[in-house]
């Protein structure tokens, strides 16, 4: 799932390990999200949104939304 996690983490001067600790997950889990190897659970997506004080939709792209160019 496309996301802005890496950009947001850099903007907040957080390492993957620091963010992982804030979220209750491993550094490897943060890396897997950033590289789009895994999608977050709904619970984790909301925890991430809370950390960055942004709506989930501002961080993660909905894969079920049809792009305007495809309509």
N, CA, C and O atoms as CSV, one atom per row, in Angstrom:
chain,resi,resn,atom,element,x,y,z
A,1,UNK,N,N,0.850,-1.167,0.000
A,1,UNK,CA,C,0.000,0.000,0.000
A,1,UNK,C,C,0.899,1.235,0.000
A,1,UNK,O,O,1.775,1.379,0.853
A,2,UNK,N,N,0.669,2.122,-0.970
A,2,UNK,CA,C,1.467,3.341,-1.040
A,2,UNK,C,C,1.190,4.195,0.194
A,2,UNK,O,O,0.060,4.296,0.672
A,3,UNK,N,N,2.285,4.813,0.696
A,3,UNK,CA,C,2.137,5.626,1.891
A,3,UNK,C,C,3.213,6.706,1.945
A,3,UNK,O,O,4.167,6.703,1.167
A,4,UNK,N,N,3.030,7.622,2.880
A,4,UNK,CA,C,3.962,8.728,3.104
A,4,UNK,C,C,4.751,8.537,4.390
A,4,UNK,O,O,5.289,9.500,4.936
A,5,UNK,N,N,4.822,7.327,4.870
A,5,UNK,CA,C,5.412,7.067,6.177
A,5,UNK,C,C,6.870,7.501,6.257
A,5,UNK,O,O,7.260,8.154,7.225
A,6,UNK,N,N,7.681,7.157,5.267
A,6,UNK,CA,C,9.098,7.509,5.294
A,6,UNK,C,C,9.291,9.023,5.316
A,6,UNK,O,O,10.142,9.535,6.043
A,7,UNK,N,N,8.500,9.733,4.520
A,7,UNK,CA,C,8.589,11.196,4.468
A,7,UNK,C,C,8.198,11.797,5.811
A,7,UNK,O,O,8.888,12.675,6.331
A,8,UNK,N,N,7.100,11.328,6.365
A,8,UNK,CA,C,6.646,11.854,7.662
A,8,UNK,C,C,7.653,11.558,8.765
A,8,UNK,O,O,7.913,12.401,9.624
A,9,UNK,N,N,8.212,10.366,8.734
A,9,UNK,CA,C,9.196,10.003,9.757
A,9,UNK,C,C,10.407,10.927,9.664
A,9,UNK,O,O,10.917,11.388,10.685
A,10,UNK,N,N,10.871,11.198,8.440
A,10,UNK,CA,C,12.018,12.094,8.246
A,10,UNK,C,C,11.684,13.519,8.690
A,10,UNK,O,O,12.510,14.187,9.312
A,11,UNK,N,N,10.484,13.978,8.374
A,11,UNK,CA,C,10.064,15.331,8.771
A,11,UNK,C,C,10.046,15.494,10.285
A,11,UNK,O,O,10.253,16.591,10.804
A,12,UNK,N,N,9.795,14.386,10.992
A,12,UNK,CA,C,9.748,14.421,12.451
A,12,UNK,C,C,11.064,13.974,13.086
A,12,UNK,O,O,11.143,13.777,14.299
A,13,UNK,N,N,12.098,13.816,12.253
A,13,UNK,CA,C,13.434,13.432,12.720
A,13,UNK,C,C,13.410,12.176,13.588
A,13,UNK,O,O,14.047,12.121,14.640
A,14,UNK,N,N,12.666,11.174,13.132
A,14,UNK,CA,C,12.572,9.914,13.854
A,14,UNK,C,C,13.309,8.825,13.094
A,14,UNK,O,O,13.261,8.784,11.864
A,15,UNK,N,N,13.987,7.947,13.811
A,15,UNK,CA,C,14.556,6.767,13.174
A,15,UNK,C,C,13.457,5.715,13.075
A,15,UNK,O,O,12.408,5.844,13.707
A,16,UNK,N,N,13.699,4.681,12.284
A,16,UNK,CA,C,12.737,3.590,12.209
A,16,UNK,C,C,12.570,2.943,13.575
A,16,UNK,O,O,11.462,2.564,13.954
A,17,UNK,N,N,13.660,2.817,14.311
A,17,UNK,CA,C,13.596,2.212,15.640
A,17,UNK,C,C,12.758,3.058,16.591
A,17,UNK,O,O,11.938,2.522,17.337
A,18,UNK,N,N,12.955,4.369,16.571
A,18,UNK,CA,C,12.182,5.266,17.442
A,18,UNK,C,C,10.693,5.200,17.122
A,18,UNK,O,O,9.858,5.110,18.023
A,19,UNK,N,N,10.368,5.246,15.829
A,19,UNK,CA,C,8.965,5.169,15.439
A,19,UNK,C,C,8.386,3.821,15.829
A,19,UNK,O,O,7.260,3.746,16.320
A,20,UNK,N,N,9.138,2.766,15.616
A,20,UNK,CA,C,8.674,1.435,15.996
A,20,UNK,C,C,8.337,1.347,17.471
A,20,UNK,O,O,7.318,0.769,17.848
A,21,UNK,N,N,9.193,1.920,18.304
A,21,UNK,CA,C,8.939,1.903,19.747
A,21,UNK,C,C,7.681,2.696,20.095
A,21,UNK,O,O,6.916,2.300,20.974
A,22,UNK,N,N,7.469,3.816,19.404
A,22,UNK,CA,C,6.269,4.619,19.650
A,22,UNK,C,C,4.999,3.855,19.262
A,22,UNK,O,O,3.944,4.021,19.875
A,23,UNK,N,N,5.127,3.017,18.234
A,23,UNK,CA,C,3.976,2.273,17.718
A,23,UNK,C,C,3.823,0.889,18.338
A,23,UNK,O,O,2.789,0.242,18.167
A,24,UNK,N,N,4.843,0.435,19.052
A,24,UNK,CA,C,4.792,-0.901,19.637
A,24,UNK,C,C,5.099,-2.002,18.624
A,24,UNK,O,O,4.618,-3.128,18.754
A,25,UNK,N,N,5.911,-1.662,17.606
A,25,UNK,CA,C,6.322,-2.641,16.605
A,25,UNK,C,C,7.841,-2.566,16.442
A,25,UNK,O,O,8.485,-1.666,16.981
A,26,UNK,N,N,8.395,-3.497,15.713
A,26,UNK,CA,C,9.844,-3.527,15.503
A,26,UNK,C,C,10.275,-2.539,14.419
A,26,UNK,O,O,9.465,-2.049,13.633
A,27,UNK,N,N,11.578,-2.267,14.406
A,27,UNK,CA,C,12.152,-1.447,13.333
A,27,UNK,C,C,11.905,-2.109,11.991
A,27,UNK,O,O,11.637,-1.434,10.997
A,28,UNK,N,N,11.995,-3.436,11.963
A,28,UNK,CA,C,11.783,-4.175,10.722
A,28,UNK,C,C,10.348,-3.998,10.207
A,28,UNK,O,O,10.120,-3.932,8.999
A,29,UNK,N,N,9.397,-3.923,11.123
A,29,UNK,CA,C,7.998,-3.710,10.730
A,29,UNK,C,C,7.829,-2.332,10.100
A,29,UNK,O,O,7.121,-2.188,9.104
A,30,UNK,N,N,8.473,-1.323,10.674
A,30,UNK,CA,C,8.417,0.024,10.105
A,30,UNK,C,C,9.037,0.017,8.713
A,30,UNK,O,O,8.491,0.614,7.785
A,31,UNK,N,N,10.167,-0.654,8.567
A,31,UNK,CA,C,10.815,-0.746,7.267
A,31,UNK,C,C,9.918,-1.426,6.242
A,31,UNK,O,O,9.830,-0.976,5.099
A,32,UNK,N,N,9.256,-2.497,6.635
A,32,UNK,CA,C,8.370,-3.225,5.722
A,32,UNK,C,C,7.196,-2.342,5.278
A,32,UNK,O,O,6.746,-2.447,4.137
A,33,UNK,N,N,6.706,-1.489,6.153
A,33,UNK,CA,C,5.637,-0.558,5.786
A,33,UNK,C,C,6.157,0.502,4.823
A,33,UNK,O,O,5.522,0.806,3.813
A,34,UNK,N,N,7.319,1.059,5.148
A,34,UNK,CA,C,7.888,2.117,4.314
A,34,UNK,C,C,8.218,1.633,2.907
A,34,UNK,O,O,8.064,2.379,1.941
A,35,UNK,N,N,8.665,0.406,2.789
A,35,UNK,CA,C,9.034,-0.139,1.477
A,35,UNK,C,C,7.852,-0.822,0.795
A,35,UNK,O,O,7.999,-1.432,-0.264
A,36,UNK,N,N,6.690,-0.710,1.411
A,36,UNK,CA,C,5.429,-1.232,0.873
A,36,UNK,C,C,5.440,-2.742,0.676
A,36,UNK,O,O,4.753,-3.271,-0.197
A,37,UNK,N,N,6.230,-3.431,1.501
A,37,UNK,CA,C,6.244,-4.892,1.470
A,37,UNK,C,C,5.063,-5.458,2.244
A,37,UNK,O,O,4.613,-6.574,1.987
A,38,UNK,N,N,4.565,-4.670,3.198
A,38,UNK,CA,C,3.412,-5.068,3.998
A,38,UNK,C,C,2.489,-3.875,4.174
A,38,UNK,O,O,2.930,-2.725,4.173
A,39,UNK,N,N,1.212,-4.161,4.323
A,39,UNK,CA,C,0.224,-3.130,4.626
A,39,UNK,C,C,-0.086,-3.193,6.118
A,39,UNK,O,O,-0.073,-4.273,6.708
A,40,UNK,N,N,-0.363,-2.047,6.729
A,40,UNK,CA,C,-0.643,-2.059,8.154
A,40,UNK,C,C,-2.041,-2.595,8.454
A,40,UNK,O,O,-2.952,-2.513,7.631
A,41,UNK,N,N,-2.178,-3.138,9.645
A,41,UNK,CA,C,-3.528,-3.465,10.113
A,41,UNK,C,C,-4.255,-2.146,10.324
A,41,UNK,O,O,-3.627,-1.089,10.383
A,42,UNK,N,N,-5.556,-2.204,10.436
A,42,UNK,CA,C,-6.334,-0.993,10.672
A,42,UNK,C,C,-5.906,-0.339,11.988
A,42,UNK,O,O,-5.781,0.883,12.070
A,43,UNK,N,N,-5.688,-1.149,12.999
A,43,UNK,CA,C,-5.251,-0.638,14.298
A,43,UNK,C,C,-3.916,0.094,14.168
A,43,UNK,O,O,-3.759,1.195,14.695
A,44,UNK,N,N,-2.961,-0.508,13.475
A,44,UNK,CA,C,-1.649,0.116,13.317
A,44,UNK,C,C,-1.752,1.388,12.479
A,44,UNK,O,O,-1.084,2.376,12.785
A,45,UNK,N,N,-2.561,1.384,11.446
A,45,UNK,CA,C,-2.742,2.584,10.626
A,45,UNK,C,C,-3.262,3.743,11.483
A,45,UNK,O,O,-2.817,4.880,11.327
A,46,UNK,N,N,-4.198,3.455,12.381
A,46,UNK,CA,C,-4.721,4.506,13.260
A,46,UNK,C,C,-3.677,4.958,14.280
A,46,UNK,O,O,-3.629,6.137,14.632
A,47,UNK,N,N,-2.848,4.041,14.755
A,47,UNK,CA,C,-1.771,4.437,15.678
A,47,UNK,C,C,-0.775,5.352,14.971
A,47,UNK,O,O,-0.308,6.334,15.548
A,48,UNK,N,N,-0.452,5.024,13.717
A,48,UNK,CA,C,0.459,5.868,12.926
A,48,UNK,C,C,-0.159,7.242,12.722
A,48,UNK,O,O,0.519,8.256,12.892
A,49,UNK,N,N,-1.426,7.289,12.363
A,49,UNK,CA,C,-2.114,8.563,12.167
A,49,UNK,C,C,-2.097,9.401,13.439
A,49,UNK,O,O,-1.951,10.622,13.381
A,50,UNK,N,N,-2.244,8.753,14.576
A,50,UNK,CA,C,-2.219,9.466,15.856
A,50,UNK,C,C,-0.838,10.052,16.128
A,50,UNK,O,O,-0.730,11.197,16.568
A,51,UNK,N,N,0.208,9.291,15.875
A,51,UNK,CA,C,1.579,9.773,16.091
A,51,UNK,C,C,1.843,11.021,15.265
A,51,UNK,O,O,2.421,11.989,15.758
A,52,UNK,N,N,1.417,10.998,14.002
A,52,UNK,CA,C,1.700,12.121,13.112
A,52,UNK,C,C,0.583,13.159,13.074
A,52,UNK,O,O,0.667,14.142,12.338
A,53,UNK,N,N,-0.463,12.937,13.870
A,53,UNK,CA,C,-1.574,13.890,13.980
A,53,UNK,C,C,-2.155,14.252,12.605
A,53,UNK,O,O,-2.390,15.418,12.288
A,54,UNK,N,N,-2.376,13.195,11.802
A,54,UNK,CA,C,-2.963,13.352,10.475
A,54,UNK,C,C,-4.002,12.270,10.267
A,54,UNK,O,O,-3.916,11.205,10.879
A,55,UNK,N,N,-4.982,12.523,9.413
A,55,UNK,CA,C,-5.951,11.470,9.090
A,55,UNK,C,C,-5.255,10.317,8.356
A,55,UNK,O,O,-4.270,10.526,7.648
A,56,UNK,N,N,-5.767,9.131,8.532
A,56,UNK,CA,C,-5.208,7.946,7.874
A,56,UNK,C,C,-5.097,8.184,6.366
A,56,UNK,O,O,-4.112,7.789,5.743
A,57,UNK,N,N,-6.106,8.830,5.787
A,57,UNK,CA,C,-6.135,9.065,4.341
A,57,UNK,C,C,-5.006,9.977,3.869
A,57,UNK,O,O,-4.654,9.957,2.689
A,58,UNK,N,N,-4.435,10.774,4.765
A,58,UNK,CA,C,-3.314,11.644,4.409
A,58,UNK,C,C,-1.991,10.878,4.386
A,58,UNK,O,O,-1.004,11.340,3.815
A,59,UNK,N,N,-1.985,9.708,5.012
A,59,UNK,CA,C,-0.760,8.918,5.121
A,59,UNK,C,C,-0.759,7.744,4.150
A,59,UNK,O,O,0.256,7.450,3.518
A,60,UNK,N,N,-1.892,7.082,4.037
A,60,UNK,CA,C,-1.994,5.883,3.207
A,60,UNK,C,C,-2.934,6.111,2.040
A,60,UNK,O,O,-4.001,6.704,2.196
A,61,UNK,N,N,-2.529,5.634,0.862
A,61,UNK,CA,C,-3.370,5.738,-0.331
A,61,UNK,C,C,-4.329,4.564,-0.353
A,61,UNK,O,O,-3.925,3.414,-0.179
A,62,UNK,N,N,-5.597,4.858,-0.568
A,62,UNK,CA,C,-6.607,3.816,-0.653
A,62,UNK,C,C,-6.418,3.063,-1.972
A,62,UNK,O,O,-6.595,3.657,-3.036
A,63,UNK,N,N,-6.065,1.781,-1.936
A,63,UNK,CA,C,-5.836,1.038,-3.184
A,63,UNK,C,C,-7.124,0.749,-3.955
A,63,UNK,O,O,-7.074,0.284,-5.094
A,64,UNK,N,N,-8.261,1.018,-3.348
A,64,UNK,CA,C,-9.539,0.735,-3.986
A,64,UNK,C,C,-10.154,1.962,-4.655
A,64,UNK,O,O,-11.227,1.870,-5.252
A,65,UNK,N,N,-9.487,3.098,-4.558
A,65,UNK,CA,C,-9.952,4.313,-5.200
A,65,UNK,C,C,-9.486,4.322,-6.642
A,65,UNK,O,O,-8.306,4.107,-6.919
A,66,UNK,N,N,-10.387,4.564,-7.541
A,66,UNK,CA,C,-10.056,4.618,-8.959
A,66,UNK,C,C,-9.474,5.986,-9.260
A,66,UNK,O,O,-10.083,7.007,-8.940
A,67,UNK,N,N,-8.305,6.013,-9.870
A,67,UNK,CA,C,-7.673,7.275,-10.228
A,67,UNK,C,C,-8.518,7.992,-11.273
A,67,UNK,O,O,-9.161,7.351,-12.104
A,68,UNK,N,N,-8.516,9.314,-11.231
A,68,UNK,CA,C,-9.316,10.107,-12.166
A,68,UNK,C,C,-8.968,9.784,-13.612
A,68,UNK,O,O,-9.848,9.794,-14.473
A,69,UNK,N,N,-7.706,9.501,-13.891
A,69,UNK,CA,C,-7.279,9.213,-15.262
A,69,UNK,C,C,-7.872,7.893,-15.758
A,69,UNK,O,O,-8.008,7.684,-16.963
A,70,UNK,N,N,-8.225,7.006,-14.828
A,70,UNK,CA,C,-8.762,5.705,-15.211
A,70,UNK,C,C,-10.262,5.741,-15.441
A,70,UNK,O,O,-10.823,4.782,-15.972
A,71,UNK,N,N,-10.923,6.820,-15.057
A,71,UNK,CA,C,-12.382,6.909,-15.176
A,71,UNK,C,C,-12.788,7.208,-16.590
A,71,UNK,O,O,-13.979,7.319,-16.880
